[in-house]
Amino acid sequence: MKLGCVLTFWAPYLSPATLWAAQMLLAAGCHAAPAASFPGSPWDVPSEAPGFESLQCEGVTAPESVSTQDTNDGPVEAGFEIKGYTFSEPFHLIVSYDWLILQGPAKPVFEGDPLVLHCRAWQDWPLTQVTFYRDGLALGPPGPNREFSIAVVQEADSGAYHCSAIFKSPGPDSTEITAAVTITVQELFPTPVLRVTPSAEPQERSSVTLSCQTKLSLQRSATRLLFSFYKDGRTVRSRDLSSEFQIPTASEEHSGSYWCEAATDNNQVLKQSPQLEIRVQGPSKPAVPRTLTPAPQKPAAPEMTLTEPPGPSPPLHTPSSEDPCFSSPLRGPDPHLHHQMGILLKHMQDVRALLGYIVMELRDLSSHLKTETTKAASK
């Protein structure tokens, strides 16, 4: 079945202002049959009589019947579904009474697209001193060019655009300024993120998968993206349709700094992921037990007691090979231990002699103090 729909646009002539229309959006599936137009749209509505514009939508359809649903209250219409139809995008028509308009793109603008703006005059009358602006700032010096273009737009090109111009005869003799047209450059796909499975610290000889994750806008889902992978500044895989890169058997040589890149096939939009460090872990090794060395102990300070000076010190026992501490019926004397004990006993003798000297000095000091005290008391 062929579906035909006709939309009629009627615009009466209003004096003294001039009236004309600008086509902003017309999707595939519908086409316009204007009464008169100048190249590239907008449409020209003649000033001598009302203007008519016809839109015709054609397509082959196979409509389905309306489905119903039974409830306790009886059959209720649940809705209907029409299969086989192709619907056009919305049609947006702006009617302007101005001498000058700025014509923008008919469809949404995405990063990587070209952007073309037209400064249009009533009945395409000649213009001079044409200037284009974004957010109030001139994009160049005035000139005769009525068209402004950006070959590859970025999100930074979004803004409110307008143009100004001076009409040559005929037309107004003053500078005309258009209303602003907001251009929003949409993101084609977000900056990719590099993911690694099973982890960024895989075990040696395990399988590792790197995934460059991003997503195209639904309105541009048919765009083809190519993915590249890099390690430590060199390419490990370039411009492939697959968003994954696999390392079948990881080794320590695969450790490094990785990142990925997603780009359109024409390379107009190219985005790189942040870098990700991958460290391949070698085979686990048993922990080596640590030998703890005890800290040296400080000897306790000997207690000092003021006593009578000791008499002659008895000779200290010197270890000998006959000493049972250093020999046994089964083993001979230990010369190293014997030497160490001799040194220790010598130190003990020195300390004992020093202590005896200190005690004698203290006794003399005490006697001297008593004498001085007695003399002071007698005076």
C-alpha positions in Angstrom: 0.0 0.0 0.0 1.3 3.4 -0.9 1.0 6.2 1.7 0.8 9.8 0.6 0.7 12.8 2.8 0.7 16.4 1.7 1.5 19.3 4.0 0.6 22.7 2.7 2.4 25.9 4.0 0.6 29.2 3.3 2.2 32.5 4.0 0.2 35.7 3.2 2.0 38.8 2.1 2.4 41.3 4.9 3.3 44.9 4.1 5.6 46.7 4.6 7.8 43.9 6.0 9.0 41.2 3.7 8.1 37.6 4.5 10.1 34.5 3.7 10.7 31.1 5.1 13.9 29.1 5.9 14.0 25.3 5.8 15.9 24.0 8.8 15.3 20.3 8.8 13.8 17.9 6.3 14.6 14.2 6.7 14.9 11.5 4.1 11.6 10.0 3.2 9.8 13.3 2.6 10.5 15.9 -0.1 9.3 19.4 -0.7 7.7 20.8 -3.8 8.1 24.6 -3.4 6.4 27.1 -5.6 9.6 29.1 -6.0 13.0 29.1 -4.2 16.5 30.3 -4.6 19.4 27.9 -4.5 20.1 25.8 -1.3 16.9 26.9 0.6 15.6 29.0 2.3 12.4 29.2 0.4 11.4 32.4 -1.4 7.7 33.4 -0.8 6.8 35.9 -3.6 5.9 39.3 -2.3 3.2 39.8 -4.9 0.9 37.0 -3.7 0.4 34.5 -0.9 2.9 31.6 -1.1 2.3 27.9 -0.9 4.7 25.1 -0.1 3.8 21.4 -0.5 5.5 18.5 1.3 5.0 15.1 0.0 5.8 11.9 1.9 5.7 8.6 0.1 6.4 5.0 1.1 5.3 1.4 0.8 3.5 0.2 3.9 1.7 -2.9 5.2 -0.5 -1.8 8.1 -1.4 -4.2 10.8 -4.9 -4.4 12.4 -5.5 -2.8 15.8 -5.0 -5.3 18.6 -7.4 -5.5 21.6 -7.2 -7.0 25.0 -10.1 -8.5 27.1 -10.6 -7.4 30.7 -13.3 -7.9 33.2 -15.0 -4.8 31.9 -14.9 -6.0 28.3 -12.5 -5.6 25.4 -10.2 -2.6 25.7 -8.0 -1.2 23.0 -4.4 -1.8 24.1 -2.8 0.1 21.2 -1.7 -0.7 17.7 1.5 -1.3 15.8 2.1 -0.5 12.2 4.9 -2.6 10.6 6.7 -1.8 7.4 6.5 2.0 7.7 9.6 4.3 7.5 9.2 7.5 9.4 11.0 10.7 8.5 12.6 12.9 11.1 10.7 16.0 12.3 10.3 18.9 9.9 11.2 22.3 11.4 10.2 25.4 9.5 11.1 28.9 10.6 9.2 31.9 9.1 11.2 35.2 9.2 10.2 38.8 8.5 13.8 40.0 8.4 15.8 41.3 5.5 18.7 39.1 6.5 18.8 35.6 8.0 21.6 33.2 8.9 20.9 29.7 7.6 22.5 26.9 9.6 22.8 23.1 9.0 19.6 21.1 8.6 20.6 18.2 10.8 22.4 17.8 14.1 26.1 18.6 14.0 28.6 16.1 15.4 32.3 16.6 15.9 34.2 15.7 12.7 31.4 17.1 10.5 31.8 20.1 8.2 29.9 23.2 9.2 28.5 25.6 6.6 26.6 28.8 7.4 24.9 31.1 4.8 24.1 34.7 5.3 21.0 35.0 3.2 19.4 38.3 1.9 15.9 38.8 0.8 15.4 37.7 -2.8 19.2 37.1 -2.9 19.9 40.8 -3.2 23.6 41.8 -3.4 25.4 42.3 -0.1 28.6 43.9 1.0 30.6 44.0 4.2 29.4 40.5 5.3 30.7 39.6 8.8 30.1 36.3 10.7 30.2 36.2 14.5 30.3 33.5 17.2 29.2 34.5 20.7 29.5 38.1 19.7 33.0 37.9 18.4 33.8 38.5 14.7 35.2 35.4 13.0 37.0 37.5 10.4 37.1 40.8 8.7 34.1 42.1 6.7 34.0 40.9 3.0 31.8 39.9 0.1 31.7 36.2 1.0 28.2 35.2 2.2 29.3 31.7 3.3 31.3 30.7 6.4 32.6 27.2 6.8 34.6 25.0 9.1 36.0 21.9 7.5 36.0 19.7 10.7 34.1 21.0 13.7 34.9 20.3 17.3 32.9 20.7 20.5 34.7 24.0 21.0 33.0 25.3 17.9 29.6 25.3 19.6 28.0 28.7 20.2 25.5 31.4 19.1 26.3 32.5 15.5 24.9 35.5 13.5 26.0 37.6 10.6 25.7 41.2 9.6 25.8 42.9 6.1 25.1 46.0 4.2 22.7 45.8 1.2 23.6 47.2 -2.1 20.8 48.8 -4.0 18.0 47.8 -3.8 17.4 47.2 -0.1 17.9 49.1 3.2 20.9 51.4 3.3 21.9 50.5 6.8 23.7 47.5 8.3 21.4 44.6 8.9 22.0 42.0 11.6 20.5 38.5 11.7 19.0 36.8 14.7 21.4 34.3 16.4 21.4 30.7 15.5 22.6 28.3 18.2 25.0 25.6 16.9 25.7 22.7 19.3 28.4 20.4 18.2 27.6 17.0 19.7 30.1 14.4 20.9 30.5 11.6 18.4 31.9 9.3 21.0 33.5 9.8 24.4 37.2 9.5 25.2 38.0 5.7 25.3 39.0 3.9 28.4 41.5 1.1 28.4 40.4 -2.0 30.5 42.5 -5.1 31.1 41.3 -8.5 32.0 41.8 -10.3 34.4 43.8 -7.5 36.1 46.6 -5.0 35.5 49.0 -7.3 37.4 48.5 -10.7 35.7 50.5 -13.7 36.4 53.2 -14.8 34.0 52.0 -17.3 31.3 48.4 -16.2 31.7 46.1 -14.8 29.0 45.5 -11.0 29.1 42.9 -9.1 27.1 43.0 -5.3 26.6 39.7 -3.6 25.7 39.3 -0.1 24.3 35.9 0.9 25.6 33.8 3.7 24.0 30.4 4.1 22.4 29.1 6.0 19.4 26.2 8.3 19.6 22.9 6.6 18.7 22.3 9.1 15.9 25.7 8.1 14.3 25.7 4.4 15.2 26.5 3.5 11.6 29.9 5.3 11.8 32.8 3.0 11.6 35.5 3.2 14.3 39.0 1.8 14.1 41.1 0.9 17.2 44.8 1.1 17.7 46.9 -0.1 20.7 50.2 1.3 22.0 52.9 0.2 24.5 55.7 2.5 25.7 55.3 4.8 22.7 55.3 2.2 20.0 52.4 0.7 18.1 51.4 -2.9 18.9 48.3 -3.0 16.7 47.1 -0.3 14.3 43.6 0.7 13.0 41.6 -2.5 13.4 37.9 -2.9 13.7 38.2 -5.0 16.8 38.2 -3.0 20.1 40.1 -5.8 21.9 43.8 -6.8 21.8 44.8 -10.1 23.3 48.2 -11.3 24.8 47.8 -15.1 24.7 50.8 -15.8 27.0 52.0 -12.9 29.2 55.6 -12.6 30.2 57.6 -10.0 32.0 58.5 -8.4 28.6 54.8 -7.4 28.2 55.0 -5.2 31.3 54.8 -1.5 30.4 52.5 1.5 29.9 49.6 0.9 27.5 47.0 3.1 25.9 44.5 2.8 23.0 43.1 5.1 20.3 39.7 5.2 18.7 39.3 7.0 15.4 36.9 7.4 12.5 37.9 5.7 9.3 38.6 9.2 7.7 40.6 10.1 10.8 38.6 13.3 11.3 37.9 12.4 15.0 40.7 10.7 17.0 40.7 10.2 20.7 43.2 8.5 23.0 42.6 6.8 26.3 44.6 7.6 29.5 47.7 5.4 30.0 47.4 2.2 32.0 50.4 0.5 33.7 50.5 -3.3 33.3 53.0 -5.3 35.5 53.2 -9.0 34.7 54.0 -10.9 37.9 56.7 -13.6 37.8 56.3 -17.1 39.3 55.8 -16.9 43.1 58.9 -17.8 45.2 58.8 -19.3 48.7 59.6 -16.8 51.4 63.2 -17.1 52.8 63.1 -17.2 56.6 65.0 -14.4 58.2 67.6 -15.1 60.9 67.0 -12.9 63.8 70.2 -11.8 65.6 69.6 -10.9 69.3 70.5 -7.4 70.2 73.5 -7.1 72.5 72.6 -6.8 76.1 74.2 -4.1 78.3 75.8 -5.4 81.4 74.1 -4.4 84.6 75.9 -1.7 86.6 77.6 -3.2 89.6 76.3 -2.2 93.0 78.8 -0.1 94.9 78.9 -0.4 98.7 81.2 1.6 100.8 83.1 -0.9 102.9 86.5 -1.3 104.3 89.2 -1.4 101.7 89.7 -4.9 100.6 92.9 -6.6 101.5 95.2 -8.2 99.0 93.2 -9.8 96.3 93.4 -13.5 96.3 94.7 -14.8 93.1 92.0 -15.4 90.5 91.5 -18.9 89.3 92.9 -19.3 85.8 91.3 -21.8 83.6 93.4 -24.7 82.6 93.1 -27.7 80.5 92.4 -29.7 83.6 89.4 -27.6 84.4 86.3 -29.7 84.0 84.5 -26.8 82.4 86.8 -26.9 79.4 87.5 -30.6 79.0 85.8 -33.9 79.2 86.8 -37.4 79.0 85.5 -37.6 75.5 86.7 -34.2 74.2 90.0 -32.3 74.5 90.2 -28.6 75.7 88.6 -25.9 73.7 91.3 -23.4 73.0 89.0 -20.6 71.8 86.8 -20.8 74.9 89.9 -20.9 77.1 91.2 -17.7 75.5 87.9 -15.9 75.9 87.6 -16.8 79.6 91.2 -15.6 80.2 90.3 -12.2 78.8 87.1 -12.0 80.9 88.9 -12.8 84.1 91.6 -10.2 83.4 88.9 -7.5 82.9 87.3 -8.6 86.2 90.6 -8.1 88.0 91.0 -4.6 86.6 87.5 -3.7 87.7 88.1 -5.0 91.2 91.3 -3.0 91.6 89.6 0.1 90.4 86.8 -0.3 92.9 89.3 -0.7 95.7 91.0 2.6 94.7 87.6 4.4 94.6 86.7 3.2 98.1 90.0 4.4 99.5 89.6 7.8 97.9 86.1 8.1 99.4 87.4 7.2 102.8 90.1 9.9 102.7 87.5 12.4 101.5 85.3 11.5 104.4 88.1 11.9 107.0 89.0 15.2 105.6 85.4 16.5 105.8 85.2 15.4 109.5 88.4 17.3 110.3 87.2 20.5 108.7 83.9 20.2 110.6 85.6 19.7 113.9 87.8 22.8 113.4 84.8 24.9 112.4 82.9 23.9 115.5 85.8 24.7 117.9 86.0 28.3 116.6 
